[in-house]
Amino acid sequence: MVVPCFNEMRRLPASVAGVSRWLLERGRPFEVILVDDGSSDGTGALLRRLAGDYPQVRVKTLPRNRGKGRASAEGVHFSRGTLVLLFDADASMPIEELSKLERAIADGADIAIASRAVPGAREIDQPFHRRLLGKAFNRLVRVTLLPGLRDTQCGFKLFRGETARQLFSQLEIDRFAFDIEILLRARRSRYRVTEVGVRWLNSDASSVSPLRDGGRMLWDLARLRLGSVGRS
């Protein structure tokens, strides 16, 4: 499991405790890779304490803030598992939903992505404006780059390990549009991607700004569409 972290002092201890407890109860080996993306609030020190408290936790530190995509790529490169899960620090996706993604992999998918927009999905407490913006952005992605995928931005994705390490070794986009680049590269490489409906809980403390980050995502989407990134 790879968890990119930026200024996550408040949310991370509960997230790591809940995830570790559930995974331990399953009785299967796992690792939790916490990537400090140049945090300024003491998250780095917290991650080191968590690594001391939980033998399964490993820590990777970036010297400055690079963005969620770069932190995810560094964590994937650091990973060793036959499966690699991308997981948000706010735990807006209950870890119990992992079983659904694992079934998709067992059925032949190379990548299973959680979705809030396919049958069986549930969004809980999502503000109307964020839901509207999310649907509009995903529709734009579907029309311009990834037809057939209805929700590329949910931060809960399961990869076969070597598939993840191969795709993320090529990543060029460092910030929030990295998911689109990875899925575009996966499609070009003919990896099988399955979208799985999940239960998703809104996090009031989301670090994503619809204005600031939305503008960057639109710019990166244009770059992908024009082929200036994502082709190497």
N, C-alpha and C positions, 0 to 999 in steps of 0.2 A: 504494500500500500504506500502510495506517495502522497504526501500532504504539503502543498505549498503554504507557507505561513508568512504573513506580513502584519506586524503589530497585532498579534493574537494573544496577548497576555490574559485577557479576560475569558475568552471562549475555549482556549485550547486544553486546559487541564481536564475539564469535564468531557470534552470530545475524545481525548486519548484514553481516559479511564473507561468510558462506555464502549469504545471500539475494542480495546484490549480485552475487556471482560467478555464480550460476546465472542470474539475470535478464540479466546482461550477455552471457552465452554465447548466449542466445536471440536477441540482436541486435535487440530491440524497445525503444522508449523506455519508461521507467518512472520513478516517483518513490517514495521511501520517506519517509513523514512520521512522525517520531518525536515523540510527545507526552509531555512530562515532566509527570506528574500530581502536582506538588508534592513531589518526592522530597527526602529528607533525607540521602542518602548520597553526594552528589556526582554523581548521574546527570545533572543539568543540565549540568555542565561537560563530562562525557563526551559528551553529545549534541552539544554545540557542536564538540568535537574531531572527532567522526565526520562532522559536516557539512563540516568542512574537508578531511577525507580522501576523502570520497565526494561527487562533484558531484551525484549524484541524491538525496542526503539533504537533507531540509528539517526544521526543528525548530520546534515549537510548545510554549510553556511556560505552564503554569497556575500562578498564584501560590500556590496551596494545594492540598492533596489533595482532589479532588472525587469520585473513583471512576472505575472503568474505563469505565462508560457515558459519563460526561461527557467524559473524555479522548478516547474514540472519536468522540464527536459533534464535538468541536472539530477533530480531525484530518480527519474527513470534510468538514466545512465548508471547511477549508483546502485540500482536494484539488482537482485539476484534470483527472483522468483520465476517459476514457470508461468505464473499469472501476475499481472501488474494492474492494480486498481488506482485510479485517480480519485481522490477524495477531498472535499472541501473542509477546511478547518472548522467551519461553523456547524458541521454535521447536519445541514439542512436535508440531506438524504439519510434517513435512518439506515444504519449499517445492515439491519436485517434484510433490506432490499437486495443485498449482494447475491442472495441465493437465486434470484430471478435472472441476474446477469450470468451467473455461473451455469445455469441451465441452458442459456443461449449459446455459451461457449461449448458446452458438452454436446449440443445439437449441431455443431459445425461452424459456428461463427468464429472469426479471428478477433473481432472487436464487438463488444456488446455495450451500447450506450443507453443510459437512462433517459427517459423521455417523459415530458409533461404534456405531450400533445398527441399521444396515440391511445387507442382503446385500453382501458385498465388503469390509466394514469389518474392521479388526484393531486391537485394543488391545494394546500391548506394555508389560509391566511395570507395569500399573496395580494398585495394592494392592486387595485384595478389598473392604475397607471403603469405599474411595472408589468403586469400581465399583458396589457395592450402593447406596450413597447416591445416586449419579448416576442409576442406573436408577429408583430410587424417585421422585426429584424429577421426572425426565422423564415418568414415568407420570402423576404428579399434574398436570403441565402439559398433557399430552395429554388427560386426562379433563376438566379444568376450562376450558381456554382454546384449545388448538391441536390438535384432533383430527387425526390423520394424520401429525403430525411426531414422530419418535421421539427426536431428540437436538437440543434447541435451544441447548445450552450450549457446544458445541465452538467454540473461538475461532478459526475459520477460515471466513470467509464472504465470498463474492464477489458484488458488486452491479453492476448497470449504474450508471454514475456519477450520472446525474441522479436515478435511483431512490434511491440512497443519500443524496444531499444533501437530497432532499425528505423522506424518512422521518426522518433524524437531526435535521433542523431542528425537528421537533416533539417530540423526546425529552424526557420528564419524569423518568424513573428514572435516577439517576446511577451506581448501583453494579451489581452483578453480574447482576441480573435484567433489565438493559436489553435483552438479546437477545430476551426474551419480548415486551417491549413493541414492539420494532421488527418482529418477525414478526407480531404481532397487528395492528399498523397496516398491514403489507403485505397481509395477508389481507383486511382491511376495504377496502383500496384496490384489491383484485382483482389485485394483482401475483402473477405465477406464481413459486412457490417450489419448488425441486427439492432433495431431500435426496440427498447423494452419499456412498457408503461410501468411507472413506479409511483409511490406515494412521496410527495415532496413537501417539506415544511418551510415556510418563509422564515428568513432570519432578518429581524429588524435592524441588525447591526451590519448589514451588507456593506462591503467596502466599494462596491461598484457604483460609480456616479453615472446616471443616465446621460448627462450632458458631456462631461469630460471624457469618460470612457466610451460612451456611445459614438462620439465623433471619431475617436481613434479607431474604433472597430469598423466604422464605415470606410475610413481611409484604407485600412488594411484589406477590407473586402474588395475595394476598388483595385488595389495592387494585385491581389490574387486573381481577380477577373482579367486584368490586363496582362498578367503573366510576368510581372516584374519581380515577384517572389513566388516560391513554391514550385519552381520548375527544375531545380538542381537535383 
